[in-house]
Amino acid sequence: MRARTRLDLAGATYDVDIAAGEAAVDRIKAAVRSTYRPEVLGDIGGFGGLFAVPRGPLAARQQCQPPVGTKSQVARAMGRLDTIGIDLVAMCVDDLVCQGAEPLFFLDYISVGRLVPERMEALVAGVAEGCRQAGCALIGGEMAEHPGVMPDDDFDLVGFAVGVVERDRIVTGEHVAVGDTLIGLPSPGLRSNGYSLARSVLLDRAGLALDAPAYEGAPTTVGDELLRPSVIYAPAVRAALAAVDVRAVAHITGGGMAGNLDRVLPADADAEVTRSAWESPRIFGEIQRLGDVDPAEMARVFNLGIGMVLVVPPADAGRALSVLAEHGHAAVEIGTITPGTGEVHVT
């Protein structure tokens, strides 16, 4: 007999399936263990995770991440839950690396209306894949069933990563100088931002089905494009940090280029970004066309094809591009640093 706990909420009775939670833990053990580094102490199933921090002058950085926005609703509608965890990890570790930190470990929290072990397995598989790509360990997490509070098939997926960086290697942007080169790392899709607008345009206004072609002649469906997993840049950026003088790193998420690159600029410098330096993925053009979205609004909401920006001295640009290419990123020079007042100009 499956163990269940009965709860009385507002006069109604709901069941919590304890056995399903235990079965879900059994299903995810292999995925979690596949991410372990030598520093991990203990095993999955305890009250918490332990990680042996190396001795030395290290500064720790913790990044918390809210739910992966309305992208999770697309995953829910399509019944494809095994990639949304990659997005969660990407949003955390790619923030960490902006300070030069190496992501060490990750913890997640998953709340559901009804705990179905197979669905939990798929969600954690995505988190584990993201951790493998990032080179960090998934050392713990929590599952919570909320019958009567959330619909049976609904879920929230959140988490946080912890990383370390030597104090004299922290990247702050304070050394950004006039004449420095901006290098952009491409993003093939929306990553985890702009989904409210994208869903409104593609699904509501244009009336496209998730299984319809994303655009005329597209090899992908609307759903494929909306669920395209976020690129994880952290390992490549860490390699660039070790090879050249990276003076600033900006993660291009909600707010677009202007709303993120300005966070790493000194008060006496501007970033001049050349929009024609890269080609945006077709899906952005479709959203703009079908929704008649103003170009300025597109730039505020979406990454438009650049997910991360590095600021390096001109002499290091070639080497930086080579290192990034070695790690699978066809990065391009997208602009320069000029005298100014801490603003970003995209022309």
Beta strands, then each sheet from edge to edge (+ up, - down):
strand 1: 4-9
strand 2: 12-17
strand 3: 40-41
strand 4: 50-51
strand 5: 58-65
strand 6: 102-112
strand 7: 137-145
strand 8: 155-166
strand 9: 181-186
strand 10: 248-251
strand 11: 269-273
strand 12: 306-312
strand 13: 332-339
strand 14: 344-346
sheet 1: 1+ 2-
sheet 2: 3+ 4-
sheet 3: 5+ 8- 6+ 7+
sheet 4: 10+ 12- 9+ 13- 11+ 14+
end
